[in-house]
Amino acid sequence: MNRHCNTNRLATAAATTATAATAAATMELAAAWRRKW
């Protein structure tokens, strides 16, 4: 039970990190695009 909970927490943390990284990359890309033009 406890291990399952830890696995879920780990998966949630990984998904959150991936989402944050994607958002940061998108913002960086948008900023670079705006500077380019």
DSSP file (Angstrom, degrees, kcal/mol; ACC not computed):
  #  RESIDUE AA STRUCTURE BP1 BP2  ACC     N-H-->O    O-->H-N    N-H-->O    O-->H-N    TCO  KAPPA ALPHA  PHI   PSI    X-CA   Y-CA   Z-CA
    1    1 A M     >        0   0    0      0, 0.0     4,-2.1     0, 0.0     5,-0.2   0.000 360.0 360.0 360.0 -50.1    0.0    0.0    0.0
    2    2 A N  H  >  +     0   0    0      1,-0.2     4,-2.4     2,-0.2     5,-0.2   0.901 360.0  51.0 -64.7 -39.8    2.7    2.4    1.0
    3    3 A R  H  > S+     0   0    0      1,-0.2     4,-2.6     2,-0.2    -1,-0.2   0.906 108.5  52.1 -64.5 -40.3    4.9    1.5   -1.9
    4    4 A H  H  > S+     0   0    0      1,-0.2     4,-2.4     2,-0.2    -1,-0.2   0.909 109.3  50.0 -61.5 -41.3    1.9    2.1   -4.3
    5    5 A C  H  X S+     0   0    0     -4,-2.1     4,-2.4     1,-0.2    -1,-0.2   0.915 110.6  49.5 -63.5 -42.7    1.4    5.5   -2.8
    6    6 A N  H  X S+     0   0    0     -4,-2.4     4,-2.5     2,-0.2    -2,-0.2   0.893 109.7  51.8 -63.6 -39.3    5.0    6.4   -3.2
    7    7 A T  H  X S+     0   0    0     -4,-2.6     4,-2.7     2,-0.2    -2,-0.2   0.920 110.1  48.6 -63.6 -43.3    4.9    5.2   -6.8
    8    8 A N  H  X S+     0   0    0     -4,-2.4     4,-2.6     1,-0.2    -2,-0.2   0.915 111.5  49.7 -61.8 -42.5    1.9    7.4   -7.5
    9    9 A R  H  X S+     0   0    0     -4,-2.4     4,-2.5     1,-0.2    -1,-0.2   0.904 111.3  49.4 -63.5 -40.4    3.6   10.4   -5.8
   10   10 A L  H  X S+     0   0    0     -4,-2.5     4,-2.5     2,-0.2    -2,-0.2   0.921 111.4  48.5 -64.8 -43.7    6.7    9.8   -7.9
   11   11 A A  H  X S+     0   0    0     -4,-2.7     4,-2.5     1,-0.2    -2,-0.2   0.902 111.8  49.8 -63.3 -40.6    4.7    9.6  -11.1
   12   12 A T  H  X S+     0   0    0     -4,-2.6     4,-2.5     2,-0.2    -2,-0.2   0.919 111.2  48.6 -64.2 -42.8    2.9   12.8  -10.2
   13   13 A A  H  X S+     0   0    0     -4,-2.5     4,-2.5     2,-0.2    -2,-0.2   0.901 111.7  49.8 -63.6 -40.6    6.2   14.6   -9.5
   14   14 A A  H  X S+     0   0    0     -4,-2.5     4,-2.6     2,-0.2    -2,-0.2   0.917 111.9  47.7 -64.8 -42.9    7.6   13.4  -12.8
   15   15 A A  H  X S+     0   0    0     -4,-2.5     4,-2.5     2,-0.2    -2,-0.2   0.906 112.5  49.4 -64.9 -41.2    4.5   14.5  -14.7
   16   16 A T  H  X S+     0   0    0     -4,-2.5     4,-2.6     2,-0.2    -2,-0.2   0.916 112.1  48.1 -63.7 -43.2    4.6   17.9  -13.0
   17   17 A T  H  X S+     0   0    0     -4,-2.5     4,-2.6     2,-0.2    -2,-0.2   0.917 112.0  49.3 -63.6 -43.2    8.3   18.3  -13.7
   18   18 A A  H  X S+     0   0    0     -4,-2.6     4,-2.5     2,-0.2    -2,-0.2   0.910 112.1  48.6 -63.2 -41.9    7.8   17.4  -17.4
   19   19 A T  H  X S+     0   0    0     -4,-2.5     4,-2.5     2,-0.2    -2,-0.2   0.923 112.7  47.6 -64.1 -43.9    4.9   19.8  -17.7
   20   20 A A  H  X S+     0   0    0     -4,-2.6     4,-2.5     1,-0.2    -2,-0.2   0.906 112.3  49.5 -64.2 -41.0    6.9   22.6  -16.1
   21   21 A A  H  X S+     0   0    0     -4,-2.6     4,-2.5     2,-0.2    -1,-0.2   0.905 111.4  49.2 -65.0 -40.8    9.9   21.8  -18.4
   22   22 A T  H  X S+     0   0    0     -4,-2.5     4,-2.5     2,-0.2    -2,-0.2   0.919 111.7  48.6 -64.3 -43.3    7.7   21.9  -21.4
   23   23 A A  H  X S+     0   0    0     -4,-2.5     4,-2.4     2,-0.2    -2,-0.2   0.914 112.2  48.8 -63.2 -42.5    6.1   25.2  -20.4
   24   24 A A  H  X S+     0   0    0     -4,-2.5     4,-2.5     1,-0.2    -2,-0.2   0.913 111.9  48.8 -63.8 -42.4    9.6   26.7  -19.8
   25   25 A A  H  X S+     0   0    0     -4,-2.5     4,-2.6     2,-0.2    -2,-0.2   0.899 111.0  50.6 -64.6 -39.9   10.8   25.5  -23.2
   26   26 A T  H  X S+     0   0    0     -4,-2.5     4,-2.5     2,-0.2    -2,-0.2   0.915 111.4  47.7 -63.8 -42.8    7.7   26.9  -24.9
   27   27 A M  H  X S+     0   0    0     -4,-2.4     4,-2.5     2,-0.2    -2,-0.2   0.900 111.9  50.0 -64.8 -40.3    8.2   30.3  -23.2
   28   28 A E  H  X S+     0   0    0     -4,-2.5     4,-2.5     2,-0.2    -2,-0.2   0.923 111.5  48.8 -62.6 -43.7   11.9   30.2  -24.2
   29   29 A L  H  X S+     0   0    0     -4,-2.6     4,-2.5     1,-0.2    -2,-0.2   0.911 111.7  49.1 -62.5 -43.7   11.0   29.4  -27.8
   30   30 A A  H  X S+     0   0    0     -4,-2.5     4,-2.4     2,-0.2    -1,-0.2   0.905 111.6  49.1 -63.7 -41.5    8.4   32.2  -27.9
   31   31 A A  H  X S+     0   0    0     -4,-2.5     4,-2.2     2,-0.2    -2,-0.2   0.919 112.5  47.4 -64.5 -43.2   10.9   34.7  -26.5
   32   32 A A  H  X S+     0   0    0     -4,-2.5     4,-2.3     1,-0.2    -2,-0.2   0.895 111.2  51.9 -64.4 -39.3   13.5   33.7  -29.0
   33   33 A W  H  X S+     0   0    0     -4,-2.5     4,-1.7     1,-0.2    -2,-0.2   0.908 109.9  48.8 -63.4 -42.3   11.0   33.9  -31.8
   34   34 A R  H  < S+     0   0    0     -4,-2.4    -1,-0.2     1,-0.2    -2,-0.2   0.886 112.3  48.1 -66.0 -38.7   10.0   37.4  -30.7
   35   35 A R  H  < S+     0   0    0     -4,-2.2    -1,-0.2     1,-0.2    -2,-0.2   0.876 107.1  58.0 -67.5 -36.1   13.6   38.5  -30.6
   36   36 A K  H  <        0   0    0     -4,-2.3    -1,-0.2     1,-0.3    -2,-0.2   0.892 360.0 360.0 -62.5 -40.3   14.3   37.0  -34.0
   37   37 A W     <        0   0    0     -4,-1.7    -1,-0.3    -5,-0.1    -2,-0.2   0.464 360.0 360.0 -93.5 360.0   11.6   39.1  -35.6
